[in-house]
Amino acid sequence: MANHEASGKQVVLVVGGAVAGSEAVAQFTQQGILTIVMEQNPRPYGKIEDGLPRWHVKLRRQEYDKIDSKLADPNVRFIPLTKLGRDITLEEILGWGLSAVCLATGAWRDRPLPIPGIDAYVDRGFYYQNPFVYWFNHYEDPGYDGPRCEAPDGAIVVGGGLASLDVVKILQLEAVGHALKAKGLPGEMLELEHKGIKRSLDALGITMADLGVKGCTLYYRRRVEDMPLQEPPDNPTPEQMAKTGMVRRKLLQNFLEKYLFTFHERHAPVAPIVEDDGLAGLKFAETEVKDGRAVLKPGSEKEVRAPLVISSIGSIPEPLQGIEMKGELYRIKDENSGEVEGLPGVFALGNAVTGKGNIQISFKHGRLVGLHVCEYLRGRPALSPTKVAAIEAKIKSLQEKVGYSGNYKEWIAKARHFDGLSAQPERVEGVAPTV
Ligand SMILES: Cc1cc2nc3c(=O)[nH]c(=O)nc-3n(C[C@H](O)[C@H](O)[C@H](O)COP(=O)(O)OP(=O)(O)OC[C@H]3O[C@@H](n4cnc5c(N)ncnc54)[C@H](O)[C@@H]3O)c2cc1C
């Protein structure tokens, strides 16, 4: 096999070491391919660490361990704290003459909220989901110096997918948790999340009104039945669609009963309300759903004031110089191969391709594209030992720049030492939903 030729090796670069990237890495290392993993953060856990809310204690730990076991392979060269597009360009990387490059960079850009001028109010009464969840996941870390967010009672969330329900949950848990603690009552986040706010308050014989908590409100532009909380089967019949709609309604109902927030369907934000140079709320218009599209009802506008607005309408890949986009996503030939159009030997995988998904989808796509890349490499000559040595020298120089000694386990042990996870109790997780 070409990969084991005594004369040289295949060398693949994977950018992003999380669920999709690490699974592709596993496919390469099993074939004896020298695999470089370039990761922008100190730790390679991606959305598992910074997206999936931190109450998923057991799931997070399991996924961390899976990623670690794949990246600790002796055929992996890990380069942390190095961002493609900021610390090194794609053009430079392509100049290394690698056998293949895999982009497993995820979807880290919040889809812009379609209200002209709204982005001027980011951090002034307005947040996007990704930095908000990042803050929630990390603000208790010792020495945390990332974005600082507020989670005031009475906020508005614009969204409708599972991630927006997580944002709602964070707001509710923060508001109720603080109010309980202020009264000297138990308000531990993991406990509140697990039991639900309703059951926790009932057990204390207290209500949201007693606590002076109003709760947040979620606005969705279409009908409850359209919320992407549950996927229909492929090519669904009208009956199957109706059944999916009923499941979605039930899921939302359970959620409302458990976490006590307010929900409005068929409302689309149309304009900001600005006061003192900050966002003081949104104007919403009612909508009618016609052929699956939300159409604004003329004359239905109303003002909704709130101390905070959070947009949670989806995450998309960050543009990378040198990669063509097709709409919000990287332009690829097809999802099965992940081949990036116009760049032979460059592949994209995981959330970077789907722009959404869940752990399982990213894992499967990482494996699919990883296997496709192995197949692609079988037909190609290995790199000469001189070439491999030159690449190893470049890797070493990048590792030295960020103070990485070359020992993955040692590095992660230090990085995980600061992880609040170890202090949190275990509990059984539900089934991981689609986001
Ligand atoms: C609020 C929220 C809740 C969720 N809840 C669930 C759930 O309950 N169950 C579930 O299954 N899924 C859930 N998900 C989705 C799930 O976490 C993701 O779909 C999955 O983890 C994505 O994996 P990935 O490897 O494709 O991408 P990512 O995890 O995003 O990995 C991309 C990696 O690339 C790195 N990177 C990005 N750009 C660069 C660059 N330029 N240079 C170097 N490195 C770079 C990143 O740091 C990251 O490590 C949730 C997501 C969110 C946002």
The ligand as a MOL file (V3000), in Angstrom:
LIG
                    3D

  0  0  0     0  0            999 V3000
M  V30 BEGIN CTAB
M  V30 COUNTS 53 58 0 0 0
M  V30 BEGIN ATOM
M  V30 1 C -26.2270 25.3660 21.8260 0
M  V30 2 C -25.8710 24.0350 21.1760 0
M  V30 3 C -26.3730 22.8700 21.7160 0
M  V30 4 C -26.0670 21.6370 21.1350 0
M  V30 5 N -26.5890 20.4970 21.6950 0
M  V30 6 C -26.3290 19.3070 21.1250 0
M  V30 7 C -26.8590 18.1080 21.7010 0
M  V30 8 O -27.5340 18.1400 22.7410 0
M  V30 9 N -26.5730 16.9270 21.0910 0
M  V30 10 C -25.8190 16.8570 19.9390 0
M  V30 11 O -25.6050 15.7530 19.4060 0
M  V30 12 N -25.3070 17.9730 19.3670 0
M  V30 13 C -25.5370 19.1910 19.9450 0
M  V30 14 N -25.0190 20.3180 19.3880 0
M  V30 15 C -24.2940 20.2420 18.1030 0
M  V30 16 C -22.9100 19.5670 18.2090 0
M  V30 17 O -22.2250 20.0330 19.3360 0
M  V30 18 C -22.1500 19.8570 16.9220 0
M  V30 19 O -22.9720 19.5570 15.8010 0
M  V30 20 C -20.8520 19.0290 16.7750 0
M  V30 21 O -20.1640 18.9250 18.0120 0
M  V30 22 C -19.9830 19.6670 15.7130 0
M  V30 23 O -18.7830 18.9630 15.5510 0
M  V30 24 P -17.7560 19.3600 14.4040 0
M  V30 25 O -16.5070 18.5720 14.6580 0
M  V30 26 O -18.3820 19.2350 13.0770 0
M  V30 27 O -17.4900 20.9200 14.5830 0
M  V30 28 P -16.8730 21.7320 15.8150 0
M  V30 29 O -17.1450 21.0800 17.1000 0
M  V30 30 O -17.3180 23.1230 15.6360 0
M  V30 31 O -15.3100 21.6250 15.5530 0
M  V30 32 C -14.5790 22.5100 14.7470 0
M  V30 33 C -13.1690 22.6410 15.3020 0
M  V30 34 O -12.3920 23.4040 14.4060 0
M  V30 35 C -11.6860 24.4200 15.1380 0
M  V30 36 N -11.4930 25.5260 14.1790 0
M  V30 37 C -12.4670 26.2770 13.6040 0
M  V30 38 N -11.9200 27.1570 12.7530 0
M  V30 39 C -10.5830 26.9550 12.7860 0
M  V30 40 C -9.4800 27.5590 12.0900 0
M  V30 41 N -9.6710 28.5350 11.1880 0
M  V30 42 N -8.2310 27.1180 12.3760 0
M  V30 43 C -8.0360 26.1100 13.2960 0
M  V30 44 N -9.0450 25.5130 13.9520 0
M  V30 45 C -10.2980 25.9200 13.6990 0
M  V30 46 C -12.6150 24.7430 16.3000 0
M  V30 47 O -11.9110 25.3430 17.3690 0
M  V30 48 C -13.1550 23.3630 16.6460 0
M  V30 49 O -12.3240 22.6640 17.5380 0
M  V30 50 C -25.2510 21.5750 19.9730 0
M  V30 51 C -24.7270 22.7550 19.4330 0
M  V30 52 C -25.0260 23.9770 20.0250 0
M  V30 53 C -24.4510 25.2350 19.4330 0
M  V30 END ATOM
M  V30 BEGIN BOND
M  V30 1 1 1 2
M  V30 2 1 2 3
M  V30 3 2 2 52
M  V30 4 2 3 4
M  V30 5 1 4 5
M  V30 6 1 4 50
M  V30 7 2 5 6
M  V30 8 1 6 7
M  V30 9 1 6 13
M  V30 10 2 7 8
M  V30 11 1 7 9
M  V30 12 1 9 10
M  V30 13 2 10 11
M  V30 14 1 10 12
M  V30 15 2 12 13
M  V30 16 1 13 14
M  V30 17 1 14 15
M  V30 18 1 14 50
M  V30 19 1 15 16
M  V30 20 1 16 17
M  V30 21 1 16 18
M  V30 22 1 18 19
M  V30 23 1 18 20
M  V30 24 1 20 21
M  V30 25 1 20 22
M  V30 26 1 22 23
M  V30 27 1 23 24
M  V30 28 2 24 25
M  V30 29 1 24 26
M  V30 30 1 24 27
M  V30 31 1 27 28
M  V30 32 2 28 29
M  V30 33 1 28 30
M  V30 34 1 28 31
M  V30 35 1 31 32
M  V30 36 1 32 33
M  V30 37 1 33 34
M  V30 38 1 33 48
M  V30 39 1 34 35
M  V30 40 1 35 36
M  V30 41 1 35 46
M  V30 42 1 36 37
M  V30 43 1 36 45
M  V30 44 2 37 38
M  V30 45 1 38 39
M  V30 46 1 39 40
M  V30 47 2 39 45
M  V30 48 1 40 41
M  V30 49 2 40 42
M  V30 50 1 42 43
M  V30 51 2 43 44
M  V30 52 1 44 45
M  V30 53 1 46 47
M  V30 54 1 46 48
M  V30 55 1 48 49
M  V30 56 2 50 51
M  V30 57 1 51 52
M  V30 58 1 52 53
M  V30 END BOND
M  V30 END CTAB
M  END
